[in-house]
């Protein structure tokens, strides 16, 4: 018994489903017509389709990962959208380097808001953590001393800035200590 052939004229592939070959069946399944051929969209076109440039930050409007970074599928792998933007619009990212968001918005892909940074530099440029109770980075309440303690981590070492009754004073000391130790803490340096 001869295998059945796809019912689409000039197609010689074996028939699998609905009298069509796999290719024609998948065209029908995806597009509603077995003869429709999907237009191949370049990664650049897909990237720009997912960018909202209506504000100062260019916001990635497509898929975000659990950490809030934009994701774009390139071939068979997912790439962070801000890294794709950098390589598309600026150039290669040196091996082992990261792309830091100067604007602090993880979904931003505007090259002017990004910069190449080491892991250390990127870690220096972060906001106050959500679970922080003092409102100041590097300031925690020491229950034993009933004071606000300043502790700033840098290069795997902790630097103690002192204990303070006033949280605002502790915050100012923590900021001064970070400015002494860090090179990429734009948030501290831009605040008066």
BELBELJO-V895101 format. One record per run of one state. SS is the DSSP state (a for helix, b for strand, c for the rest). FROM is the first residue (numbers start at 1). TO is the last residue. Records with the same first field share a line. If there is no record, write none. Layout:
BEGIN
SS = FROM-TO / FROM-TO
END
This chain:
BEGIN
c = 1-4 / 6-13 / 15-16 / 18-19 / 21-21 / 32-42 / 50-50 / 53-58 / 61-63 / 65-69 / 75-76 / 90-97 / 102-107 / 109-110 / 118-118 / 125-138 / 143-146 / 155-156 / 165-166 / 182-185 / 191-192
b = 5-5 / 14-14 / 17-17 / 20-20 / 51-52 / 59-60 / 64-64 / 70-74 / 77-80 / 98-101 / 108-108 / 114-117 / 139-142 / 147-154 / 157-164
a = 22-31 / 43-49 / 81-89 / 111-113 / 119-124 / 167-181 / 186-190
END
